[in-house]
Amino acid sequence: MRLRPISILLLAVLVVTASYAYKLNAQTTISGGLTGVVTDPSHAVVPDAGVEIKDNAKGVTQSAKTDREGVYLFFFLAPGRYTLTVTHVGFREEKRAINILLGPPVSVNVTLQLAKASTSLSVMAEAPLIQAENGDVSATMNQKEISEVPNPGNDLTYIAQSAPGAIMNTDTQAGANFSILGMPGTSYRYTVDGLSDTEHLYHVQLAGALFLLLGQNQIQEANVVSTGYSGQFGGAAGGNINYITKSGSNEYHGNAQYYWNGRVFNANDWFRNAFGSPRVFDIANQWAGSFGGPIKKDKLFFFFDTEGLRLLVPQNFQVLIPSPQFEAATIANIDTKFGPTSVSDAFYKKIFNLYNATPGAAGAIGGGFSPTDPTGCTGFPNLGANVPCAMHFLSSRGRPSQDALTSGRVDWDASNTDRAFLRLQYDHGRSAYWTDPISPLFDVDLNLPWLQGQVIETHTLGSSAASQFLLAGFYLGPIYSPKNPSETLAGFPDNGRAQPPSFWQTRLGLQSRANRNTERPAQSITLSNYDTTSGLFNSSFDENVRRHRHAGTKAPTAAPPGTQSTSEQKWMGPSAILTSTLPCRRTALSILSVWVSTTRHRRVNISL
């Protein structure tokens, strides 16, 4: 309740704050821009020239006029191929083929030639991609580069590793996957169509059930800002990784792809070869498909994408279990202290039965894995000369995992001054989070639903200003639990705190304590307004309100043992049955970020 007045205040500030922009600082993490100077053959500026750009894929046009200094501006352009046309009375029409990229604006200067009687000439030329508007250092990967670079798993973070200065981070998995120019892997901010896909606790990218950020097949361009001086890149110390998704066009288009990998393509594990074990089964299926096109030509477009993985990757385990001699000595010691009908006697027999039923236990070898521990009794008094306390063997288990993503996007070009799009995405996966080497009863699955969406509206205010509004949010609800909690509790009614001696390290049910952790919606609202103030100044203003909420439940708690004596509890530890889960505290965070940038141009018609 305390946060509600703060939220109202932030929204009020968002709505009433005035802002200014000129000469194109108006690009965001979801758009690009175009600017330039129009001159005549003597290099004098040409004011009031007509400038038009046409989206070659959608047929949408935007128009502007050059100002008194011959400068033209186009704000918040969707990346893609455009045709630039410049006209003025007394001059020939000039055309340029323009490729607008995600990120910094493109500068294209045009020189008009004098018109001649009965002469008409159109020149089509590829405009140079010059970024001269700010000091940001970035690299943009287009759709062709993204689709043709091998990317097992379709992980979006893999794309950023092809940026200059980027190296793979082999120290941390399922999070900080790369480092650029020596910055830590936890110092980057990730956005998809303006929505932050950054996990705010550890500051790594959000990921699905397989710890991959799916979505490569729907990405049109990626922009990696390794050094960001502009205000909109102030949310992370190391840089910004920005993605924009594909949209429909006036032509129907789509793709389909499938990848398979299996045991026939993979060599046996080195350790399994060393122990004389055969190659185990593994398989991976990866697919993607998309389709898009017009609903109404030049106005309304759609795009649909689906992709995912189904795989089974085995894990190797070095398993240590108690030897029969150790089991017999333990039961004899308990019976001497508490009697053969005690709770402790029944409890430890249940433990030993689980260990004895371990797959592969029949081939176990006495002692530990280390040559210096021939009996496996390290840390425990010996049972006798050459009498093993533990037995060891190598085992392998694999369980299937899957993750799939479905997304849809609708673009609406309402007019030459207004355009908007809506995008929804649902990702759901279930993975083998923990595979237990002793018994499948203690396997833990991760069930992860993930829903996100955004609405973006762009409005052009004349030829020198524009505004853009973003409303976005997501819901992420990971649930970690045994596949069948009731069977887990029946097989070993303990909360994980009663454990065998440390010298046989393969623990019983240590990861099978059910827990639930849910990330409630994180909402992002961005409102940017731009206006003309002076021909010598570029000014930009941006406001961003973000609301993050987090809630979940703690791990199951234990009830009092009840039937055990105090001496038995001290001997064997608490062996209570899991009974309930307790809600943890809910937290919320509201952030208002504002940046203002003003640049004075001493000379606006510099040729590069």
C-alpha positions as CSV (number, residue, x, y, z in Angstrom):
1,M,0.0,0.0,0.0
2,R,2.9,2.3,0.6
3,L,4.0,2.1,-2.9
4,R,0.7,3.2,-4.5
5,P,1.1,7.0,-3.8
6,I,4.6,6.8,-5.2
7,S,3.4,5.1,-8.4
8,I,0.7,7.8,-8.8
9,L,3.4,10.5,-8.3
10,L,5.7,8.9,-10.9
11,L,2.9,8.7,-13.5
12,A,2.0,12.4,-12.8
13,V,5.6,13.4,-13.4
14,L,5.7,11.3,-16.5
15,V,2.7,13.0,-18.1
16,V,3.3,16.6,-17.3
17,T,7.1,16.9,-17.9
18,A,8.0,18.9,-21.0
19,S,10.9,17.8,-23.2
20,Y,12.8,18.8,-26.3
21,A,14.7,17.3,-29.1
22,Y,16.2,18.5,-32.3
23,K,18.7,17.3,-34.9
24,L,18.1,13.6,-34.0
25,N,19.0,12.3,-30.7
26,A,15.6,10.6,-31.1
27,Q,16.5,7.0,-31.6
28,T,15.8,4.3,-29.0
29,T,16.6,0.7,-28.3
30,I,13.8,-0.3,-30.8
31,S,14.5,2.1,-33.7
32,G,16.9,4.0,-35.8
33,G,16.9,7.4,-37.5
34,L,17.9,9.4,-40.5
35,T,19.3,12.9,-40.9
36,G,21.3,14.8,-43.4
37,V,21.9,18.2,-45.2
38,V,20.7,19.1,-48.7
39,T,23.0,21.4,-50.7
40,D,23.3,22.7,-54.2
41,P,26.3,22.3,-56.6
42,S,28.0,25.3,-54.9
43,H,27.6,23.6,-51.5
44,A,25.1,26.2,-50.3
45,V,22.3,24.7,-48.2
46,V,18.9,24.3,-49.8
47,P,16.0,25.2,-47.4
48,D,12.4,24.0,-47.9
49,A,13.4,21.0,-50.0
50,G,10.9,18.2,-50.0
51,V,12.3,15.0,-48.5
52,E,10.4,11.7,-48.6
53,I,11.3,8.2,-47.4
54,K,9.4,5.0,-48.4
55,D,9.6,1.7,-46.5
56,N,10.3,-0.7,-49.4
57,A,8.7,-3.7,-47.6
58,K,5.5,-2.0,-46.4
59,G,5.0,0.8,-48.9
60,V,4.6,3.3,-46.1
61,T,5.9,6.9,-46.8
62,Q,6.9,9.8,-44.5
63,S,7.6,13.3,-45.7
64,A,9.5,16.2,-44.3
65,K,11.0,19.6,-45.3
66,T,14.5,20.8,-44.9
67,D,14.9,23.7,-42.5
68,R,16.7,27.0,-43.0
69,E,20.0,25.2,-42.7
70,G,19.1,22.5,-45.2
71,V,18.7,19.8,-42.6
72,Y,16.1,17.1,-42.7
73,L,15.1,14.7,-39.9
74,F,13.3,11.4,-39.6
75,F,12.7,10.0,-36.1
76,F,12.0,6.5,-34.7
77,L,12.4,4.7,-38.0
78,A,11.8,0.9,-38.0
79,P,15.1,-0.7,-39.2
80,G,14.9,-1.9,-42.9
81,R,15.4,-0.8,-46.5
82,Y,14.1,2.6,-47.5
83,T,14.1,4.8,-50.6
84,L,15.0,8.5,-50.0
85,T,13.7,11.0,-52.5
86,V,14.7,14.7,-52.4
87,T,13.0,17.3,-54.6
88,H,13.1,21.1,-55.0
89,V,11.9,23.5,-57.7
90,G,14.7,24.2,-60.2
91,F,16.7,21.1,-59.3
92,R,16.6,17.5,-60.5
93,E,15.0,14.8,-58.3
94,E,17.6,12.8,-56.4
95,K,17.0,9.3,-54.9
96,R,19.1,7.2,-52.6
97,A,18.7,3.6,-51.3
98,I,19.0,3.7,-47.5
99,N,19.5,0.9,-45.1
100,I,18.3,2.0,-41.6
101,L,19.9,0.1,-38.8
102,L,18.9,-0.4,-35.2
103,G,20.7,2.1,-33.0
104,P,22.5,5.4,-34.0
105,P,21.0,7.5,-36.8
106,V,22.3,7.3,-40.4
107,S,23.7,10.5,-41.9
108,V,23.0,10.9,-45.6
109,N,23.8,14.3,-47.2
110,V,22.4,15.0,-50.7
111,T,23.6,17.4,-53.3
112,L,21.0,18.5,-55.8
113,Q,21.9,19.2,-59.4
114,L,20.4,22.0,-61.5
115,A,17.5,20.9,-63.7
116,K,17.8,21.1,-67.4
117,A,15.1,21.5,-70.0
118,S,13.5,18.2,-71.1
119,T,15.8,16.3,-68.9
120,S,14.8,13.9,-66.1
121,L,17.4,11.8,-64.2
122,S,17.0,9.6,-61.2
123,V,20.1,8.3,-59.5
124,M,19.9,5.3,-57.2
125,A,22.9,4.8,-55.0
126,E,23.7,3.0,-51.8
127,A,24.1,5.7,-49.1
128,P,27.2,5.5,-46.9
129,L,26.4,4.4,-43.4
130,I,28.0,7.3,-41.4
131,Q,27.3,7.7,-37.7
132,A,28.3,11.2,-36.9
133,E,25.6,12.2,-34.4
134,N,27.1,10.9,-31.1
135,G,30.0,9.1,-29.6
136,D,28.3,5.8,-29.0
137,V,30.3,2.7,-30.0
138,S,28.0,0.0,-31.3
139,A,27.8,-2.9,-33.7
140,T,24.6,-3.9,-35.6
141,M,24.0,-7.5,-36.8
142,N,21.3,-7.8,-39.5
143,Q,18.9,-10.6,-40.1
144,K,21.2,-12.4,-42.6
145,E,24.1,-12.4,-40.1
146,I,21.9,-13.6,-37.3
147,S,20.4,-16.5,-39.2
148,E,23.6,-17.7,-40.9
149,V,25.9,-17.7,-37.8
150,P,25.7,-21.2,-36.2
151,N,23.8,-20.9,-32.9
152,P,23.0,-24.2,-31.1
153,G,19.9,-23.6,-29.0
154,N,18.8,-20.3,-30.7
155,D,20.1,-18.4,-27.7
156,L,19.9,-14.6,-28.2
157,T,23.0,-13.9,-26.1
158,Y,25.1,-15.9,-28.5
159,I,24.5,-13.2,-31.1
160,A,26.3,-10.6,-29.0
161,Q,29.5,-12.7,-29.0
162,S,30.1,-11.8,-32.6
163,A,30.5,-8.1,-31.7
164,P,33.9,-6.5,-31.8
165,G,35.7,-7.0,-28.4
166,A,33.4,-9.7,-27.2
167,I,34.6,-13.0,-25.8
168,M,32.8,-16.0,-24.4
169,N,32.6,-16.1,-20.7
170,T,33.5,-19.7,-19.6
171,D,33.5,-18.9,-15.9
172,T,29.7,-18.6,-15.5
173,Q,27.0,-20.5,-17.2
174,A,23.2,-19.8,-17.5
175,G,23.7,-16.1,-17.1
176,A,26.8,-14.0,-17.8
177,N,27.6,-15.7,-21.1
178,F,30.1,-13.1,-22.5
179,S,32.3,-10.2,-21.8
180,I,33.0,-7.1,-24.0
181,L,36.1,-5.0,-23.6
182,G,36.9,-6.6,-20.3
183,M,33.6,-5.6,-18.5
184,P,32.0,-8.2,-16.2
185,G,29.4,-10.4,-17.8
186,T,26.9,-9.1,-15.2
187,S,27.1,-5.5,-16.4
188,Y,24.8,-5.6,-19.5
189,R,21.2,-4.7,-20.1
190,Y,19.1,-6.7,-22.5
191,T,16.0,-5.5,-24.4
192,V,13.6,-7.1,-26.9
193,D,11.4,-4.5,-28.7
194,G,12.1,-2.1,-25.8
195,L,11.1,-4.5,-23.0
196,S,13.9,-5.3,-20.6
197,D,14.8,-9.0,-20.4
198,T,17.3,-8.4,-17.7
199,E,17.1,-10.2,-14.4
200,H,17.5,-7.5,-11.7
201,L,18.8,-9.6,-8.8
202,Y,22.0,-11.0,-10.5
203,H,21.8,-8.6,-13.5
204,V,22.0,-11.3,-16.1
205,Q,19.6,-12.0,-19.0
206,L,16.3,-13.7,-18.2
207,A,16.2,-17.3,-19.5
208,G,13.8,-20.1,-20.1
209,A,13.6,-23.6,-18.6
210,L,16.8,-24.7,-20.5
211,F,18.6,-21.5,-19.3
212,L,18.5,-20.2,-22.9
213,L,17.0,-16.9,-24.1
214,L,15.0,-18.3,-27.1
215,G,13.9,-16.2,-30.0
216,Q,16.6,-16.0,-32.6
217,N,14.3,-16.9,-35.5
218,Q,12.1,-13.8,-34.8
219,I,14.9,-11.3,-34.6
220,Q,15.4,-8.8,-37.4
221,E,18.4,-6.9,-36.1
222,A,20.6,-6.9,-33.0
223,N,22.5,-3.9,-31.7
224,V,25.4,-4.2,-29.2
225,V,26.3,-0.9,-27.6
226,S,29.7,-1.6,-26.0
227,T,30.3,2.1,-25.1
228,G,27.2,4.2,-24.7
229,Y,27.5,8.0,-24.1
230,S,23.9,8.7,-24.8
231,G,21.5,9.1,-21.9
232,Q,19.2,6.2,-22.9
233,F,22.1,3.8,-22.4
234,G,22.8,4.7,-18.7
235,G,21.0,1.6,-17.3
236,A,24.1,-0.7,-17.3
237,A,27.8,-0.2,-16.8
238,G,29.0,-2.6,-19.5
239,G,26.6,-1.8,-22.3
240,N,23.2,-2.6,-23.9
241,I,22.2,-5.5,-26.0
242,N,19.1,-4.6,-28.0
243,Y,17.0,-6.8,-30.3
244,I,14.1,-5.9,-32.5
245,T,11.7,-8.5,-33.9
246,K,10.5,-9.1,-37.5
247,S,7.3,-7.7,-38.7
248,G,5.0,-8.5,-41.7
249,S,5.2,-6.7,-45.0
250,N,3.3,-6.3,-48.2
251,E,4.6,-9.8,-49.3
252,Y,4.0,-13.1,-47.6
253,H,7.2,-14.6,-46.3
254,G,8.2,-17.3,-43.8
255,N,10.7,-20.0,-43.0
256,A,11.1,-23.4,-41.4
257,Q,14.1,-25.1,-40.0
258,Y,14.9,-28.3,-38.1
259,Y,18.1,-29.5,-36.5
260,W,18.9,-33.0,-35.1
261,N,21.8,-34.3,-33.1
262,G,22.2,-37.7,-31.5
263,R,24.4,-40.4,-30.2
264,V,25.6,-41.3,-33.7
265,F,27.3,-37.9,-34.0
266,N,28.9,-37.8,-30.6
267,A,31.9,-39.6,-29.1
268,N,31.8,-41.4,-25.8
269,D,32.7,-39.4,-22.7
270,W,36.4,-39.6,-21.7
271,F,35.6,-40.8,-18.2
272,R,33.3,-43.5,-19.4
273,N,36.0,-44.7,-21.8
274,A,38.4,-44.8,-18.8
275,F,36.0,-47.0,-16.8
276,G,35.2,-49.2,-19.9
277,S,31.6,-48.0,-20.0
278,P,29.7,-47.9,-23.3
279,R,28.4,-44.8,-25.0
280,V,25.0,-43.7,-23.6
281,F,21.9,-42.4,-25.4
282,D,21.5,-38.7,-26.1
283,I,19.4,-36.7,-28.5
284,A,18.5,-33.1,-29.4
285,N,15.7,-31.8,-31.6
286,Q,15.6,-28.1,-32.4
287,W,13.0,-26.4,-34.7
288,A,11.8,-23.0,-35.7
289,G,9.2,-21.6,-38.1
290,S,7.7,-18.2,-38.9
291,F,5.2,-16.7,-41.3
292,G,4.1,-13.1,-41.9
293,G,2.4,-10.9,-44.4
294,P,-0.3,-8.2,-45.0
295,I,-3.7,-8.1,-43.5
296,K,-4.4,-4.9,-45.4
297,K,-1.7,-3.8,-47.8
298,D,0.2,-0.6,-46.8
299,K,-1.7,-0.5,-43.5
300,L,-1.9,-3.7,-41.4
301,F,0.6,-6.5,-41.1
302,F,1.1,-9.7,-39.0
303,F,4.0,-11.9,-38.1
304,F,4.0,-15.3,-36.3
305,D,6.9,-17.3,-34.9
306,T,7.4,-20.5,-33.0
307,E,10.6,-22.3,-32.0
308,G,11.9,-24.6,-29.4
309,L,14.0,-27.6,-28.3
310,R,13.5,-31.1,-27.0
311,L,16.6,-32.9,-25.8
312,L,18.0,-35.5,-23.5
313,V,21.6,-35.1,-22.4
314,P,23.0,-37.7,-20.0
315,Q,24.9,-36.8,-16.9
316,N,27.8,-38.8,-15.5
317,F,28.0,-39.4,-11.7
318,Q,30.7,-40.6,-9.4
319,V,28.6,-42.5,-6.9
320,L,29.6,-43.4,-3.4
321,I,27.4,-45.7,-1.4
322,P,27.8,-47.3,2.1
323,S,29.4,-50.8,2.1
324,P,27.5,-53.8,3.6
325,Q,30.0,-53.8,6.4
326,F,29.3,-50.2,7.2
327,E,25.5,-50.7,7.1
328,A,25.8,-53.7,9.5
329,A,28.0,-51.8,11.9
330,T,25.6,-48.8,11.9
331,I,22.5,-50.8,12.6
332,A,24.2,-52.8,15.3
333,N,25.3,-49.5,17.0
334,I,21.8,-48.0,16.8
335,D,20.2,-51.2,18.1
336,T,22.6,-51.2,21.0
337,K,21.6,-47.7,22.0
338,F,17.9,-47.6,21.2
339,G,16.8,-51.1,20.3
340,P,15.8,-52.9,17.1
341,T,12.2,-51.5,17.3
342,S,13.3,-47.8,17.5
343,V,12.4,-45.1,15.0
344,S,16.2,-44.7,14.3
345,D,16.5,-48.3,13.4
346,A,13.6,-48.1,10.9
347,F,14.9,-44.8,9.5
348,Y,18.4,-45.9,8.8
349,K,17.2,-49.2,7.3
350,K,15.1,-47.1,4.9
351,I,18.2,-45.1,4.0
352,F,20.3,-48.2,3.3
353,N,17.5,-49.7,1.2
354,L,17.6,-46.7,-1.0
355,Y,21.3,-46.9,-1.4
356,N,21.3,-50.6,-2.1
357,A,18.7,-50.1,-4.9
358,T,20.8,-47.5,-6.7
359,P,21.1,-48.4,-10.4
360,G,24.6,-49.8,-11.0
361,A,25.2,-50.7,-7.3
362,A,25.6,-54.4,-8.2
363,G,28.9,-53.5,-9.9
364,A,30.3,-51.2,-7.2
365,I,33.9,-51.6,-6.1
366,G,34.9,-51.4,-2.5
367,G,36.6,-48.2,-1.3
368,G,36.6,-44.6,-2.6
369,F,37.5,-43.2,-6.0
370,S,40.9,-41.8,-4.7
371,P,43.9,-44.2,-4.7
372,T,44.8,-42.7,-1.3
373,D,41.4,-43.9,0.2
374,P,41.3,-47.6,-0.6
375,T,38.6,-48.3,2.0
376,G,36.5,-45.1,1.6
377,C,36.7,-44.5,5.4
378,T,38.4,-41.1,5.2
379,G,37.0,-39.0,8.1
380,F,35.6,-42.1,9.9
381,P,37.2,-44.6,12.2
382,N,38.1,-47.8,10.3
383,L,35.9,-50.8,10.7
384,G,39.0,-53.0,10.5
385,A,41.9,-53.8,8.4
386,N,41.0,-53.5,4.7
387,V,37.3,-53.4,5.5
388,P,35.6,-50.8,3.2
389,C,33.2,-48.2,4.6
390,A,32.0,-47.2,1.1
391,M,31.7,-48.5,-2.4
392,H,32.1,-46.6,-5.6
393,F,31.0,-46.8,-9.3
394,L,30.4,-44.6,-12.3
395,S,26.8,-44.2,-13.5
396,S,25.0,-42.2,-16.1
397,R,21.4,-40.9,-16.2
398,G,19.6,-38.7,-18.6
399,R,16.1,-37.2,-18.5
400,P,14.2,-35.3,-21.2
401,S,13.8,-31.5,-21.1
402,Q,12.0,-29.1,-23.4
403,D,11.3,-25.4,-24.0
404,A,9.1,-23.8,-26.7
405,L,8.3,-20.2,-27.6
406,T,5.4,-18.8,-29.5
407,S,5.0,-15.1,-30.5
408,G,2.8,-12.9,-32.6
409,R,3.0,-9.4,-33.7
410,V,0.6,-7.0,-35.5
411,D,1.8,-3.7,-37.0
412,W,-0.5,-0.9,-37.9
413,D,0.5,2.1,-40.1
414,A,-2.5,4.4,-39.3
415,S,-1.2,7.4,-41.3
416,N,2.0,9.1,-42.4
417,T,2.3,10.5,-38.8
418,D,1.1,7.6,-36.7
419,R,2.2,4.0,-36.5
420,A,2.0,1.3,-33.7
421,F,2.5,-2.4,-33.1
422,L,1.4,-4.9,-30.5
423,R,3.4,-8.0,-29.7
424,L,2.7,-11.0,-27.4
425,Q,5.0,-13.9,-26.6
426,Y,4.6,-17.0,-24.5
427,D,7.4,-19.3,-23.5
428,H,6.9,-22.5,-21.5
429,G,9.4,-25.2,-20.7
430,R,10.1,-28.1,-18.3
431,S,13.6,-29.1,-17.7
432,A,15.5,-31.8,-15.6
433,Y,16.8,-29.3,-13.1
434,W,18.3,-32.0,-10.8
435,T,18.8,-35.7,-11.8
436,D,19.5,-37.8,-8.7
437,P,22.1,-40.6,-9.0
438,I,20.5,-42.6,-6.2
439,S,16.8,-42.8,-7.0
440,P,14.4,-41.1,-9.5
441,L,12.3,-40.3,-6.4
442,F,14.5,-37.3,-5.8
443,D,14.6,-35.9,-9.3
444,V,13.7,-32.2,-9.5
445,D,12.0,-30.5,-12.4
446,L,11.8,-26.9,-13.3
447,N,8.5,-25.8,-14.7
448,L,8.7,-22.3,-16.1
449,P,5.9,-20.3,-17.8
450,W,6.9,-16.9,-19.2
451,L,4.5,-14.4,-20.7
452,Q,5.4,-11.0,-22.1
453,G,4.0,-8.3,-24.3
454,Q,4.3,-4.7,-25.4
455,V,2.5,-1.9,-27.2
456,I,4.5,0.8,-28.9
457,E,3.0,4.0,-30.6
458,T,5.0,6.5,-32.6
459,H,3.7,9.9,-33.6
460,T,5.5,12.4,-35.8
461,L,5.0,16.1,-34.9
462,G,5.7,18.0,-38.1
463,S,9.1,17.7,-39.7
464,S,11.3,18.4,-36.7
465,A,9.9,16.4,-33.8
466,A,8.3,13.1,-32.8
467,S,7.2,11.2,-29.7
468,Q,7.1,7.5,-28.8
469,F,5.2,5.7,-26.1
470,L,6.0,2.2,-24.8
471,L,3.9,0.1,-22.4
472,A,5.3,-3.4,-21.7
473,G,5.3,-6.1,-19.0
474,F,6.1,-9.7,-18.3
475,Y,5.2,-12.5,-16.0
476,L,7.8,-15.2,-15.0
477,G,6.9,-18.0,-12.7
478,P,9.6,-20.7,-12.1
479,I,8.5,-23.7,-10.0
480,Y,11.1,-26.1,-8.8
481,S,9.7,-29.4,-7.4
482,P,10.0,-33.2,-7.5
483,K,8.1,-34.9,-10.2
484,N,5.9,-36.5,-7.6
485,P,6.3,-34.9,-4.2
486,S,4.1,-37.5,-2.4
487,E,6.2,-40.4,-3.7
488,T,9.3,-38.5,-2.7
489,L,8.1,-38.0,0.9
490,A,7.0,-41.6,1.1
491,G,10.4,-42.8,-0.1
492,F,12.4,-40.6,2.3
493,P,10.4,-38.6,4.8
494,D,13.0,-36.0,5.6
495,N,13.6,-32.4,4.8
496,G,17.2,-32.8,3.7
497,R,18.8,-31.9,7.0
498,A,19.3,-35.5,8.2
499,Q,22.2,-36.7,6.1
500,P,24.7,-39.6,6.1
501,P,28.3,-39.1,7.2
502,S,30.3,-36.9,5.0
503,F,32.7,-39.6,3.8
504,W,30.1,-41.0,1.4
505,Q,29.2,-37.8,-0.4
506,T,26.3,-38.9,-2.6
507,R,23.5,-37.3,-0.7
508,L,19.9,-38.5,-0.4
509,G,17.2,-36.1,-1.6
510,L,19.3,-33.0,-1.1
511,Q,17.8,-31.2,-4.1
512,S,14.3,-32.6,-3.8
513,R,12.9,-30.1,-1.3
514,A,10.1,-28.5,-3.2
515,N,10.2,-24.8,-3.5
516,R,8.4,-22.2,-5.6
517,N,9.7,-18.8,-6.8
518,T,7.5,-16.6,-8.8
519,E,8.4,-13.3,-10.6
520,R,5.4,-11.2,-10.8
521,P,4.9,-8.7,-13.7
522,A,7.7,-6.2,-14.3
523,Q,6.1,-3.2,-16.0
524,S,7.9,-0.6,-18.1
525,I,6.4,2.7,-19.3
526,T,8.3,5.0,-21.5
527,L,7.1,8.4,-22.8
528,S,9.4,10.5,-24.9
529,N,8.3,13.9,-26.3
530,Y,10.4,16.0,-28.7
531,D,10.1,19.6,-29.9
532,T,12.1,22.2,-31.9
533,T,13.9,24.9,-29.9
534,S,16.7,26.3,-31.9
535,G,18.5,25.6,-35.2
536,L,21.8,25.3,-33.4
537,F,20.8,22.8,-30.7
538,N,19.9,19.1,-30.5
539,S,18.0,18.3,-27.3
540,S,16.4,15.0,-26.2
541,F,14.4,14.1,-23.2
542,D,13.3,10.6,-22.0
543,E,11.3,9.4,-19.0
544,N,11.1,5.8,-18.0
545,V,9.0,4.4,-15.2
546,R,9.6,0.8,-14.2
547,R,7.8,-1.3,-11.6
548,H,9.2,-4.7,-10.5
549,R,7.5,-7.1,-8.2
550,H,8.7,-10.3,-6.8
551,A,7.0,-12.9,-4.7
552,G,7.3,-16.6,-3.9
553,T,7.3,-19.3,-1.2
554,K,10.0,-20.8,0.9
555,A,11.1,-24.4,0.9
556,P,8.9,-26.8,2.9
557,T,9.3,-26.8,6.6
558,A,9.6,-29.8,9.0
559,A,7.1,-30.8,11.7
560,P,8.4,-31.9,15.1
561,P,9.6,-35.5,15.0
562,G,7.2,-36.4,17.8
563,T,7.9,-40.1,18.2
564,Q,11.6,-39.8,18.6
565,S,13.4,-39.5,21.9
566,T,15.7,-36.5,22.5
567,S,18.7,-38.8,22.4
568,E,17.6,-40.3,19.1
569,Q,17.2,-36.8,17.6
570,K,20.7,-35.9,18.7
571,W,22.0,-39.1,17.2
572,M,20.4,-39.1,13.8
573,G,19.3,-35.4,13.4
574,P,15.8,-34.2,12.6
575,S,13.9,-36.7,10.5
576,A,10.6,-34.9,10.3
577,I,8.1,-35.1,7.5
578,L,7.7,-32.2,5.1
579,T,4.4,-30.6,6.0
580,S,4.0,-27.1,4.6
581,T,5.3,-24.2,2.6
582,L,5.5,-20.6,4.0
583,P,5.1,-17.5,1.9
584,C,8.1,-15.3,1.7
585,R,7.9,-11.5,1.8
586,R,6.7,-9.8,-1.3
587,T,8.9,-7.0,-2.6
588,A,8.3,-4.2,-5.1
589,L,10.5,-1.7,-6.7
590,S,9.5,1.4,-8.6
591,I,12.1,3.3,-10.7
592,L,11.8,6.7,-12.4
593,S,14.7,7.4,-14.7
594,V,15.1,10.7,-16.6
595,W,17.7,11.8,-19.0
596,V,18.2,15.0,-20.9
597,S,20.8,15.6,-23.7
598,T,21.6,18.8,-25.4
599,T,24.2,19.3,-28.2
600,R,25.2,22.5,-29.8
601,H,26.1,22.3,-33.5
602,R,28.6,25.0,-34.5
603,R,28.3,24.0,-38.1
604,V,25.6,21.7,-39.3
605,N,26.6,21.3,-43.0
606,I,30.0,19.6,-42.4
607,S,30.6,17.0,-45.1
608,L,32.2,13.7,-44.1
